[in-house]
Amino acid sequence: MEFGQGSVKVNRELEGGLEEQLEVKLPALLSVQTGINEPRYVSIMGIRKAMQKEIKLMNLTDTGLAEADVGAAGSWVKIEKMYVPPVEKQAVLIKGTPDEIAAKITEILKAKGLI
């Protein structure tokens, strides 16, 4: 990515290994595909060293921030509403032999007019 004045230049991977360079106006939301990097796995020795590290607890004065800088007062994001969405569909578990399961799936698809 190359940031410019109010824009960013990005490379986009296309099918067949081709790349396209785009310039996008800011603000923009960019996503990255999962194959962008190789995940690193922690060794057993690394896990043991991490377990021995001290976790330092800090309060607001230790960070040098004021109360107005953190939490709801310091956030530029405001939560308007939080809720659990209503359940619209429930999963159906089909048990039986493979032939029985196939027959039940066929019945369900026919009942819904899909076949």
Secondary structure by P-SEA (a helix, b strand, c coil): ccccccbbbbbbbcccbbbbbbbbcccbbbbbccccbbbbbbcaaaaaaaaaccccccccccccccccccccccccccccccccccccbbbbbbbccaaaaaaaaaaaaaaaccc
